[in-house]
Amino acid sequence: MKPIAVFVGPPGAGKTTVARLVADALGVTVRDTDQDIEAQEGMSVADIFVTRSEAEFRALEVAAVVTALGEHDGVLALGGGAIMNPDTRAALAGHRVVFLDVDLSNAVARVGMNRNRPLLLGNVRSQMKHLLDARLPFYNEVATLVVSTNDRTPADVAAELVPLLTSEVAN
């Protein structure tokens, strides 16, 4: 068993929203590893960062990704930083990974001053640029399909992906 598709990308790319739309269109379930962690730990990702540490969250994240890859057969969305861990990147090998790419201006406009994104507190634009610069090579490394979400609605992105994923599932 493995997911039909695994969505990766930076904050503001639309991973959770597009994954939900694609799953609905394909008639399968959607799963989000950040939500898995929140349910398991009984607190938000932001609270885990604050009360514990980013390192502890990242360890929980690797375990959540590995578990989800092994037991979920629908559409899976990963947290934006999941791909930074080499164990997560290794676990993604052999999976259909969709990188939802977004440029700096679109990402910043979408996340705004969202306080639920602990790595973007402070100067959102500067923090987002730093995240994009650090993560882009890893998103590209794991991706089997790259789709830009710039200036597009989640529905437009999902409409592009559904036929691509449907044809890949049939093959």
C-alpha positions as CSV (number, residue, x, y, z in Angstrom):
1,M,0.0,0.0,0.0
2,K,1.2,3.5,-0.8
3,P,-0.3,6.9,-1.4
4,I,-1.5,7.9,-4.9
5,A,0.4,11.1,-4.5
6,V,2.5,12.9,-1.8
7,F,2.3,16.7,-1.8
8,V,5.4,18.7,-0.7
9,G,6.2,22.4,-0.9
10,P,6.8,25.5,1.1
11,P,4.2,27.3,3.3
12,G,1.7,29.0,1.2
13,A,2.0,26.5,-1.8
14,G,-1.4,25.0,-1.0
15,K,-0.4,21.5,-0.1
16,T,-3.3,20.7,2.3
17,T,-5.9,22.5,0.2
18,V,-4.9,21.0,-3.2
19,A,-4.4,17.6,-1.7
20,R,-8.0,17.7,-0.3
21,L,-9.4,18.8,-3.7
22,V,-7.4,16.1,-5.6
23,A,-8.5,13.4,-3.1
24,D,-12.1,14.4,-3.5
25,A,-11.9,14.3,-7.3
26,L,-10.2,10.9,-7.2
27,G,-12.6,9.5,-4.6
28,V,-9.9,8.7,-2.0
29,T,-9.1,9.9,1.4
30,V,-6.6,12.7,2.3
31,R,-4.1,12.7,5.1
32,D,-1.9,15.5,6.4
33,T,1.1,14.6,8.5
34,D,1.0,17.8,10.5
35,Q,-2.6,17.0,11.5
36,D,-1.4,13.4,12.4
37,I,1.2,14.9,14.8
38,E,-1.3,17.3,16.3
39,A,-3.8,14.5,17.0
40,Q,-1.0,12.3,18.4
41,E,0.5,15.0,20.7
42,G,-2.7,16.8,21.6
43,M,-1.4,20.2,20.6
44,S,-0.7,22.3,17.6
45,V,2.5,22.3,15.6
46,A,3.1,25.8,16.7
47,D,2.7,24.8,20.4
48,I,5.1,21.9,19.9
49,F,7.7,24.3,18.5
50,V,7.2,26.6,21.5
51,T,6.8,24.2,24.4
52,R,9.3,21.6,23.2
53,S,11.6,22.4,20.3
54,E,11.9,22.3,16.5
55,A,14.2,19.3,16.9
56,E,11.5,17.4,18.8
57,F,8.9,18.3,16.2
58,R,11.1,17.2,13.4
59,A,11.7,13.8,15.0
60,L,7.9,13.4,15.4
61,E,7.5,14.5,11.7
62,V,9.9,11.8,10.4
63,A,8.0,9.2,12.3
64,A,4.6,10.5,11.1
65,V,5.8,10.6,7.4
66,V,7.2,7.0,7.5
67,T,4.0,5.8,9.2
68,A,1.7,7.6,6.7
69,L,3.7,6.4,3.7
70,G,3.3,2.8,4.9
71,E,-0.4,2.8,5.7
72,H,-2.2,5.4,3.6
73,D,-3.4,4.7,0.1
74,G,-5.0,8.1,-0.7
75,V,-3.4,11.5,-1.1
76,L,-0.9,12.6,1.5
77,A,0.3,16.2,2.3
78,L,3.5,16.7,4.2
79,G,4.6,19.7,6.3
80,G,6.7,22.2,4.4
81,G,9.9,21.3,6.2
82,A,9.6,17.5,6.2
83,I,11.9,17.2,3.2
84,M,14.8,18.7,5.1
85,N,15.4,15.5,6.9
86,P,17.4,13.0,4.9
87,D,15.4,10.1,6.5
88,T,12.2,11.6,5.1
89,R,13.8,12.1,1.7
90,A,14.9,8.5,1.7
91,A,11.4,7.3,2.7
92,L,9.9,9.2,-0.3
93,A,12.0,7.3,-2.8
94,G,9.7,5.3,-5.0
95,H,6.7,7.4,-4.3
96,R,4.8,9.8,-6.6
97,V,5.8,13.1,-5.1
98,V,4.2,16.3,-6.3
99,F,6.1,19.5,-5.5
100,L,3.7,22.4,-5.4
101,D,6.1,25.3,-6.3
102,V,5.4,28.9,-5.3
103,D,7.5,32.0,-5.6
104,L,8.3,34.4,-2.8
105,S,5.6,37.0,-3.5
106,N,2.8,34.5,-3.9
107,A,3.8,32.6,-0.7
108,V,4.1,35.7,1.4
109,A,0.7,36.9,0.2
110,R,-0.9,33.6,1.1
111,V,0.6,33.1,4.6
112,G,0.5,36.8,5.6
113,M,0.9,37.1,9.3
114,N,-0.4,33.6,10.1
115,R,0.7,32.9,13.7
116,N,0.3,29.1,13.2
117,R,3.5,29.0,11.2
118,P,6.3,29.2,13.8
119,L,9.2,29.4,11.4
120,L,7.7,32.5,9.8
121,L,7.3,34.7,12.9
122,G,8.9,38.2,12.6
123,N,9.7,39.4,9.1
124,V,7.6,37.1,7.1
125,R,9.1,38.0,3.7
126,S,12.7,37.5,5.0
127,Q,11.9,34.3,6.8
128,M,10.1,32.9,3.7
129,K,13.0,33.8,1.4
130,H,15.3,32.0,3.8
131,L,13.0,28.9,3.8
132,L,12.6,28.9,0.0
133,D,16.4,29.2,-0.6
134,A,17.2,26.4,1.9
135,R,14.4,24.0,0.8
136,L,14.1,24.4,-2.9
137,P,16.9,21.9,-3.8
138,F,15.3,19.3,-1.5
139,Y,11.8,19.8,-3.0
140,N,13.3,19.3,-6.4
141,E,15.3,16.3,-5.3
142,V,12.2,14.3,-4.1
143,A,9.8,15.5,-6.8
144,T,8.5,13.3,-9.5
145,L,6.1,16.1,-10.7
146,V,6.5,19.9,-10.2
147,V,3.5,22.2,-10.6
148,S,3.5,25.9,-10.1
149,T,0.8,27.4,-8.0
150,N,1.7,31.0,-8.7
151,D,-1.3,33.2,-9.4
152,R,-3.5,30.1,-9.5
153,T,-6.4,29.0,-7.4
154,P,-6.2,25.6,-5.6
155,A,-9.1,24.4,-7.9
156,D,-7.0,25.2,-11.0
157,V,-4.0,23.4,-9.7
158,A,-6.1,20.4,-8.7
159,A,-7.8,20.3,-12.1
160,E,-4.3,20.1,-13.7
161,L,-3.2,17.4,-11.4
162,V,-6.2,15.0,-11.4
163,P,-5.8,13.8,-15.0
164,L,-2.0,13.5,-14.6
165,L,-2.4,11.4,-11.4
166,T,-5.3,9.4,-12.9
167,S,-3.2,8.4,-15.9
168,E,-0.2,7.5,-13.7
169,V,-2.5,5.4,-11.4
170,A,-3.8,3.5,-14.5
171,N,-0.2,2.8,-15.7
